[in-house]
Amino acid sequence: MAKPIEEIKPDKLEVVKELKEKFKKAKSTILVDFRGITVAQATDLRNQLRAEKVEMRVAKNRLVKIALNELGLDPMEKVFKGPTALVFGFDDPVSPVKILVKYAKDNAKLKIKAGILEGKPISVETVDLLSKMSSKDEMLSRMLGSLKSPITRVCYGLKSTMSKLVYAVKAVAEQKSVIPA
């Protein structure tokens, strides 16, 4: 059981406050075990995450559980065994998951423990399913393409009709010798 918040040192309180803010802002948070990963591999992973505007943070399990408790979220006691890194996705809930699942496939030492999606705990299986979804940008692109398609067809149809009308008027005019050929 975590210590009551009153018994925590001021510097640790600041960490709890910071974690609470990150949990509030994050659309998804993935919890990973990073034991056995070299500094170079961790740096590579952080760079990949940073490129997608995703943040990776390591904090003491006790402080993370306090932050989750204070927010009224499930403290997931079973998950917080051993070192745990928190990966926060602020813009798109799917992008951190995709990066981590791909990285875990390439590097067996990185283990996904669980996740939090919009304040609700999710299992490793759900994290894997989430990794197969399209990202927010991909979905928006598809939607725009779907919306654009009928409009494009209408424009081509109108252009085709106008062209046929112009050719018909020209043919009639040539028959009546109004327009010299």
GUMARTI-250661 format. One line per field, with one value per residue (C-alpha): residue number from 1; x negated, y negated, z negated. Coordinates in steps of 0.1 Angstrom, whole numbers, padded with zeros to 4 digits. Example, Ala and Ser with C-alpha at 12.3 -4.5 7.8 and 13.67 -1.06 7.14 Angstrom:
! GUMARTI-250661
seq: c(1|2);
X: c(-0123|-0137);
Y: c(0045|0011);
Z: c(-0078|-0071);
This chain:
! GUMARTI-250661
seq: c(1|2|3|4|5|6|7|8|9|10|11|12|13|14|15|16|17|18|19|20|21|22|23|24|25|26|27|28|29|30|31|32|33|34|35|36|37|38|39|40|41|42|43|44|45|46|47|48|49|50|51|52|53|54|55|56|57|58|59|60|61|62|63|64|65|66|67|68|69|70|71|72|73|74|75|76|77|78|79|80|81|82|83|84|85|86|87|88|89|90|91|92|93|94|95|96|97|98|99|100|101|102|103|104|105|106|107|108|109|110|111|112|113|114|115|116|117|118|119|120|121|122|123|124|125|126|127|128|129|130|131|132|133|134|135|136|137|138|139|140|141|142|143|144|145|146|147|148|149|150|151|152|153|154|155|156|157|158|159|160|161|162|163|164|165|166|167|168|169|170|171|172|173|174|175|176|177|178|179|180|181);
X: c(0000|-0013|-0021|0005|-0002|-0009|-0040|-0056|-0086|-0080|-0102|-0083|-0050|-0061|-0066|-0032|-0017|-0035|-0023|0013|0011|-0003|0024|0051|0038|0029|0054|0034|0007|-0012|-0031|-0062|-0090|-0123|-0147|-0176|-0174|-0206|-0210|-0214|-0182|-0163|-0176|-0164|-0130|-0127|-0137|-0110|-0084|-0095|-0091|-0054|-0050|-0048|-0066|-0083|-0088|-0102|-0090|-0088|-0059|-0048|-0045|-0026|-0001|0004|0010|0035|0053|0056|0072|0096|0081|0074|0039|0033|0014|0004|-0012|-0036|-0061|-0097|-0108|-0080|-0082|-0051|-0045|-0021|-0002|0013|0025|0033|0041|0029|-0005|-0024|-0009|-0020|-0056|-0058|-0043|-0066|-0096|-0087|-0085|-0120|-0134|-0122|-0134|-0108|-0076|-0042|-0026|0008|0022|0047|0070|0090|0089|0097|0072|0066|0049|0019|0043|0063|0030|0021|0056|0052|0019|0037|0061|0055|0040|0061|0044|0050|0087|0091|0074|0097|0127|0117|0111|0146|0161|0141|0150|0187|0179|0152|0177|0202|0176|0166|0202|0209|0178|0188|0223|0211|0186|0214|0236|0208|0202|0239|0243|0212|0226|0259|0242|0221|0252|0268|0236|0236|0201|0176|0157);
Y: c(0000|-0035|-0060|-0087|-0118|-0137|-0115|-0123|-0146|-0179|-0170|-0138|-0157|-0177|-0145|-0133|-0166|-0165|-0129|-0138|-0166|-0142|-0116|-0142|-0155|-0121|-0104|-0071|-0060|-0028|-0011|0008|0028|0017|0039|0051|0023|0006|-0032|-0033|-0014|-0035|-0067|-0053|-0045|-0080|-0096|-0076|-0086|-0122|-0124|-0115|-0140|-0112|-0115|-0087|-0091|-0069|-0074|-0054|-0030|-0043|-0078|-0067|-0048|-0078|-0100|-0075|-0072|-0109|-0111|-0084|-0060|-0023|-0021|0013|0028|0059|0039|0019|0046|0038|0008|-0008|-0035|-0056|-0065|-0094|-0100|-0135|-0141|-0106|-0076|-0052|-0065|-0056|-0021|-0016|-0026|-0005|0026|0024|0017|0046|0070|0059|0059|0087|0070|0043|0056|0039|0043|0025|-0008|-0035|-0047|-0079|-0071|-0034|-0006|0017|0050|0060|0077|0045|0025|0050|0045|0008|0010|0024|-0006|-0035|-0066|-0098|-0113|-0082|-0082|-0119|-0114|-0085|-0105|-0135|-0113|-0098|-0133|-0145|-0116|-0125|-0161|-0153|-0130|-0158|-0183|-0158|-0152|-0189|-0194|-0166|-0179|-0214|-0200|-0181|-0212|-0233|-0206|-0204|-0242|-0242|-0214|-0231|-0264|-0247|-0231|-0265|-0281|-0306|-0299|-0297|-0265);
Z: c(0000|0009|-0018|-0025|-0006|-0038|-0044|-0011|-0008|0010|0040|0044|0041|0071|0091|0081|0092|0126|0131|0124|0150|0176|0168|0172|0205|0220|0243|0238|0214|0220|0192|0203|0186|0200|0181|0202|0228|0234|0232|0270|0275|0249|0267|0301|0286|0270|0304|0322|0296|0296|0334|0329|0300|0274|0241|0221|0184|0157|0121|0089|0089|0055|0068|0099|0078|0056|0087|0101|0067|0064|0099|0089|0115|0109|0094|0112|0083|0102|0130|0109|0101|0112|0133|0152|0179|0187|0223|0227|0260|0259|0295|0308|0286|0312|0322|0290|0291|0327|0319|0288|0303|0333|0311|0288|0318|0328|0293|0271|0239|0240|0225|0226|0192|0196|0206|0198|0225|0217|0180|0182|0177|0207|0209|0230|0255|0259|0264|0292|0308|0305|0324|0354|0356|0380|0365|0361|0392|0413|0404|0411|0445|0454|0443|0464|0494|0490|0488|0517|0540|0547|0552|0577|0596|0597|0611|0638|0646|0649|0670|0693|0697|0705|0731|0748|0748|0764|0791|0798|0802|0824|0846|0850|0858|0885|0900|0903|0916|0888|0879|0909|0908);
